[in-house]
């Protein structure tokens, strides 16, 4: 399964699963990233960290460690 960390700039994907547990998973879900939501990857920094995305109509930046926990299709 592909993770959000590996998605190319300009692609739109749908969240299939959020890995992780506890506070980290809760923080990702509190940002609006839940199963089934569409994510558009706006920018990826030159070194890959952070990843700028659009989710539910707002822009958000994620660390690549957090993006690696989000499985997409």
Phi and psi in radians as a Rosetta constraint file:
Dihedral C 1 N 2 CA 2 C 2 CIRCULARHARMONIC -1.434 0.35
Dihedral N 2 CA 2 C 2 N 3 CIRCULARHARMONIC 2.524 0.35
Dihedral C 2 N 3 CA 3 C 3 CIRCULARHARMONIC -1.883 0.35
Dihedral N 3 CA 3 C 3 N 4 CIRCULARHARMONIC 2.870 0.35
Dihedral C 3 N 4 CA 4 C 4 CIRCULARHARMONIC -1.078 0.35
Dihedral N 4 CA 4 C 4 N 5 CIRCULARHARMONIC -0.484 0.35
Dihedral C 4 N 5 CA 5 C 5 CIRCULARHARMONIC -1.090 0.35
Dihedral N 5 CA 5 C 5 N 6 CIRCULARHARMONIC -0.528 0.35
Dihedral C 5 N 6 CA 6 C 6 CIRCULARHARMONIC -1.664 0.35
Dihedral N 6 CA 6 C 6 N 7 CIRCULARHARMONIC -0.052 0.35
Dihedral C 6 N 7 CA 7 C 7 CIRCULARHARMONIC -1.278 0.35
Dihedral N 7 CA 7 C 7 N 8 CIRCULARHARMONIC 2.411 0.35
Dihedral C 7 N 8 CA 8 C 8 CIRCULARHARMONIC -1.369 0.35
Dihedral N 8 CA 8 C 8 N 9 CIRCULARHARMONIC 2.727 0.35
Dihedral C 8 N 9 CA 9 C 9 CIRCULARHARMONIC -1.080 0.35
Dihedral N 9 CA 9 C 9 N 10 CIRCULARHARMONIC 2.352 0.35
Dihedral C 9 N 10 CA 10 C 10 CIRCULARHARMONIC 1.631 0.35
Dihedral N 10 CA 10 C 10 N 11 CIRCULARHARMONIC -0.057 0.35
Dihedral C 10 N 11 CA 11 C 11 CIRCULARHARMONIC -1.635 0.35
Dihedral N 11 CA 11 C 11 N 12 CIRCULARHARMONIC 2.625 0.35
Dihedral C 11 N 12 CA 12 C 12 CIRCULARHARMONIC -1.971 0.35
Dihedral N 12 CA 12 C 12 N 13 CIRCULARHARMONIC 2.290 0.35
Dihedral C 12 N 13 CA 13 C 13 CIRCULARHARMONIC -2.308 0.35
Dihedral N 13 CA 13 C 13 N 14 CIRCULARHARMONIC 2.921 0.35
Dihedral C 13 N 14 CA 14 C 14 CIRCULARHARMONIC -2.067 0.35
Dihedral N 14 CA 14 C 14 N 15 CIRCULARHARMONIC 2.391 0.35
Dihedral C 14 N 15 CA 15 C 15 CIRCULARHARMONIC -1.246 0.35
Dihedral N 15 CA 15 C 15 N 16 CIRCULARHARMONIC 2.226 0.35
Dihedral C 15 N 16 CA 16 C 16 CIRCULARHARMONIC -1.750 0.35
Dihedral N 16 CA 16 C 16 N 17 CIRCULARHARMONIC -0.658 0.35
Dihedral C 16 N 17 CA 17 C 17 CIRCULARHARMONIC -2.836 0.35
Dihedral N 17 CA 17 C 17 N 18 CIRCULARHARMONIC 2.586 0.35
Dihedral C 17 N 18 CA 18 C 18 CIRCULARHARMONIC -1.991 0.35
Dihedral N 18 CA 18 C 18 N 19 CIRCULARHARMONIC 2.061 0.35
Dihedral C 18 N 19 CA 19 C 19 CIRCULARHARMONIC -1.497 0.35
Dihedral N 19 CA 19 C 19 N 20 CIRCULARHARMONIC 3.056 0.35
Dihedral C 19 N 20 CA 20 C 20 CIRCULARHARMONIC 1.702 0.35
Dihedral N 20 CA 20 C 20 N 21 CIRCULARHARMONIC 3.093 0.35
Dihedral C 20 N 21 CA 21 C 21 CIRCULARHARMONIC -2.623 0.35
Dihedral N 21 CA 21 C 21 N 22 CIRCULARHARMONIC 2.858 0.35
Dihedral C 21 N 22 CA 22 C 22 CIRCULARHARMONIC 1.162 0.35
Dihedral N 22 CA 22 C 22 N 23 CIRCULARHARMONIC -2.389 0.35
Dihedral C 22 N 23 CA 23 C 23 CIRCULARHARMONIC -1.117 0.35
Dihedral N 23 CA 23 C 23 N 24 CIRCULARHARMONIC -0.611 0.35
Dihedral C 23 N 24 CA 24 C 24 CIRCULARHARMONIC -1.171 0.35
Dihedral N 24 CA 24 C 24 N 25 CIRCULARHARMONIC -0.824 0.35
Dihedral C 24 N 25 CA 25 C 25 CIRCULARHARMONIC -1.096 0.35
Dihedral N 25 CA 25 C 25 N 26 CIRCULARHARMONIC -0.722 0.35
Dihedral C 25 N 26 CA 26 C 26 CIRCULARHARMONIC -1.096 0.35
Dihedral N 26 CA 26 C 26 N 27 CIRCULARHARMONIC -0.710 0.35
Dihedral C 26 N 27 CA 27 C 27 CIRCULARHARMONIC -1.125 0.35
Dihedral N 27 CA 27 C 27 N 28 CIRCULARHARMONIC -0.737 0.35
Dihedral C 27 N 28 CA 28 C 28 CIRCULARHARMONIC -1.103 0.35
Dihedral N 28 CA 28 C 28 N 29 CIRCULARHARMONIC -0.752 0.35
Dihedral C 28 N 29 CA 29 C 29 CIRCULARHARMONIC -1.197 0.35
Dihedral N 29 CA 29 C 29 N 30 CIRCULARHARMONIC -0.595 0.35
Dihedral C 29 N 30 CA 30 C 30 CIRCULARHARMONIC -1.157 0.35
Dihedral N 30 CA 30 C 30 N 31 CIRCULARHARMONIC -0.433 0.35
Dihedral C 30 N 31 CA 31 C 31 CIRCULARHARMONIC -1.359 0.35
Dihedral N 31 CA 31 C 31 N 32 CIRCULARHARMONIC -0.060 0.35
Dihedral C 31 N 32 CA 32 C 32 CIRCULARHARMONIC 1.743 0.35
Dihedral N 32 CA 32 C 32 N 33 CIRCULARHARMONIC 0.073 0.35
Dihedral C 32 N 33 CA 33 C 33 CIRCULARHARMONIC -1.611 0.35
Dihedral N 33 CA 33 C 33 N 34 CIRCULARHARMONIC 1.757 0.35
Dihedral C 33 N 34 CA 34 C 34 CIRCULARHARMONIC -2.228 0.35
Dihedral N 34 CA 34 C 34 N 35 CIRCULARHARMONIC 2.935 0.35
Dihedral C 34 N 35 CA 35 C 35 CIRCULARHARMONIC -1.013 0.35
Dihedral N 35 CA 35 C 35 N 36 CIRCULARHARMONIC 2.285 0.35
Dihedral C 35 N 36 CA 36 C 36 CIRCULARHARMONIC 1.641 0.35
Dihedral N 36 CA 36 C 36 N 37 CIRCULARHARMONIC -0.221 0.35
Dihedral C 36 N 37 CA 37 C 37 CIRCULARHARMONIC -1.364 0.35
Dihedral N 37 CA 37 C 37 N 38 CIRCULARHARMONIC 2.537 0.35
Dihedral C 37 N 38 CA 38 C 38 CIRCULARHARMONIC -1.522 0.35
Dihedral N 38 CA 38 C 38 N 39 CIRCULARHARMONIC 2.441 0.35
Dihedral C 38 N 39 CA 39 C 39 CIRCULARHARMONIC -2.208 0.35
Dihedral N 39 CA 39 C 39 N 40 CIRCULARHARMONIC 2.271 0.35
Dihedral C 39 N 40 CA 40 C 40 CIRCULARHARMONIC -1.844 0.35
Dihedral N 40 CA 40 C 40 N 41 CIRCULARHARMONIC 2.183 0.35
Dihedral C 40 N 41 CA 41 C 41 CIRCULARHARMONIC -1.513 0.35
Dihedral N 41 CA 41 C 41 N 42 CIRCULARHARMONIC 1.925 0.35
Dihedral C 41 N 42 CA 42 C 42 CIRCULARHARMONIC -1.428 0.35
Dihedral N 42 CA 42 C 42 N 43 CIRCULARHARMONIC -0.915 0.35
Dihedral C 42 N 43 CA 43 C 43 CIRCULARHARMONIC -2.539 0.35
Dihedral N 43 CA 43 C 43 N 44 CIRCULARHARMONIC 2.673 0.35
Dihedral C 43 N 44 CA 44 C 44 CIRCULARHARMONIC -2.244 0.35
Dihedral N 44 CA 44 C 44 N 45 CIRCULARHARMONIC 2.221 0.35
Dihedral C 44 N 45 CA 45 C 45 CIRCULARHARMONIC -1.075 0.35
Dihedral N 45 CA 45 C 45 N 46 CIRCULARHARMONIC 2.707 0.35
Dihedral C 45 N 46 CA 46 C 46 CIRCULARHARMONIC -0.910 0.35
Dihedral N 46 CA 46 C 46 N 47 CIRCULARHARMONIC -0.631 0.35
Dihedral C 46 N 47 CA 47 C 47 CIRCULARHARMONIC -1.678 0.35
Dihedral N 47 CA 47 C 47 N 48 CIRCULARHARMONIC 0.132 0.35
Dihedral C 47 N 48 CA 48 C 48 CIRCULARHARMONIC 1.554 0.35
Dihedral N 48 CA 48 C 48 N 49 CIRCULARHARMONIC -0.018 0.35
Dihedral C 48 N 49 CA 49 C 49 CIRCULARHARMONIC -2.422 0.35
Dihedral N 49 CA 49 C 49 N 50 CIRCULARHARMONIC 2.035 0.35
Dihedral C 49 N 50 CA 50 C 50 CIRCULARHARMONIC -1.634 0.35
Dihedral N 50 CA 50 C 50 N 51 CIRCULARHARMONIC 3.080 0.35
Dihedral C 50 N 51 CA 51 C 51 CIRCULARHARMONIC -1.896 0.35
Dihedral N 51 CA 51 C 51 N 52 CIRCULARHARMONIC 2.205 0.35
Dihedral C 51 N 52 CA 52 C 52 CIRCULARHARMONIC -1.717 0.35
Dihedral N 52 CA 52 C 52 N 53 CIRCULARHARMONIC 2.195 0.35
Dihedral C 52 N 53 CA 53 C 53 CIRCULARHARMONIC -2.243 0.35
Dihedral N 53 CA 53 C 53 N 54 CIRCULARHARMONIC 2.835 0.35
Dihedral C 53 N 54 CA 54 C 54 CIRCULARHARMONIC -2.014 0.35
Dihedral N 54 CA 54 C 54 N 55 CIRCULARHARMONIC 2.167 0.35
Dihedral C 54 N 55 CA 55 C 55 CIRCULARHARMONIC -2.429 0.35
Dihedral N 55 CA 55 C 55 N 56 CIRCULARHARMONIC 2.272 0.35
Dihedral C 55 N 56 CA 56 C 56 CIRCULARHARMONIC 0.937 0.35
Dihedral N 56 CA 56 C 56 N 57 CIRCULARHARMONIC 0.594 0.35
Dihedral C 56 N 57 CA 57 C 57 CIRCULARHARMONIC 1.503 0.35
Dihedral N 57 CA 57 C 57 N 58 CIRCULARHARMONIC 0.097 0.35
Dihedral C 57 N 58 CA 58 C 58 CIRCULARHARMONIC -2.323 0.35
Dihedral N 58 CA 58 C 58 N 59 CIRCULARHARMONIC 2.764 0.35
Dihedral C 58 N 59 CA 59 C 59 CIRCULARHARMONIC -1.587 0.35
Dihedral N 59 CA 59 C 59 N 60 CIRCULARHARMONIC 2.552 0.35
Dihedral C 59 N 60 CA 60 C 60 CIRCULARHARMONIC -2.584 0.35
Dihedral N 60 CA 60 C 60 N 61 CIRCULARHARMONIC 2.481 0.35
Dihedral C 60 N 61 CA 61 C 61 CIRCULARHARMONIC -1.950 0.35
Dihedral N 61 CA 61 C 61 N 62 CIRCULARHARMONIC 2.316 0.35
Dihedral C 61 N 62 CA 62 C 62 CIRCULARHARMONIC -2.119 0.35
Dihedral N 62 CA 62 C 62 N 63 CIRCULARHARMONIC 2.481 0.35
Dihedral C 62 N 63 CA 63 C 63 CIRCULARHARMONIC -1.208 0.35
Dihedral N 63 CA 63 C 63 N 64 CIRCULARHARMONIC 2.665 0.35
Dihedral C 63 N 64 CA 64 C 64 CIRCULARHARMONIC -1.169 0.35
Dihedral N 64 CA 64 C 64 N 65 CIRCULARHARMONIC -0.454 0.35
Dihedral C 64 N 65 CA 65 C 65 CIRCULARHARMONIC -1.133 0.35
Dihedral N 65 CA 65 C 65 N 66 CIRCULARHARMONIC -0.703 0.35
Dihedral C 65 N 66 CA 66 C 66 CIRCULARHARMONIC -1.237 0.35
Dihedral N 66 CA 66 C 66 N 67 CIRCULARHARMONIC -0.708 0.35
Dihedral C 66 N 67 CA 67 C 67 CIRCULARHARMONIC -1.105 0.35
Dihedral N 67 CA 67 C 67 N 68 CIRCULARHARMONIC -0.510 0.35
Dihedral C 67 N 68 CA 68 C 68 CIRCULARHARMONIC -1.256 0.35
Dihedral N 68 CA 68 C 68 N 69 CIRCULARHARMONIC -0.309 0.35
Dihedral C 68 N 69 CA 69 C 69 CIRCULARHARMONIC -1.472 0.35
Dihedral N 69 CA 69 C 69 N 70 CIRCULARHARMONIC -0.182 0.35
Dihedral C 69 N 70 CA 70 C 70 CIRCULARHARMONIC -1.779 0.35
Dihedral N 70 CA 70 C 70 N 71 CIRCULARHARMONIC 1.942 0.35
Dihedral C 70 N 71 CA 71 C 71 CIRCULARHARMONIC -1.491 0.35
Dihedral N 71 CA 71 C 71 N 72 CIRCULARHARMONIC 2.338 0.35
Dihedral C 71 N 72 CA 72 C 72 CIRCULARHARMONIC -2.231 0.35
Dihedral N 72 CA 72 C 72 N 73 CIRCULARHARMONIC 2.866 0.35
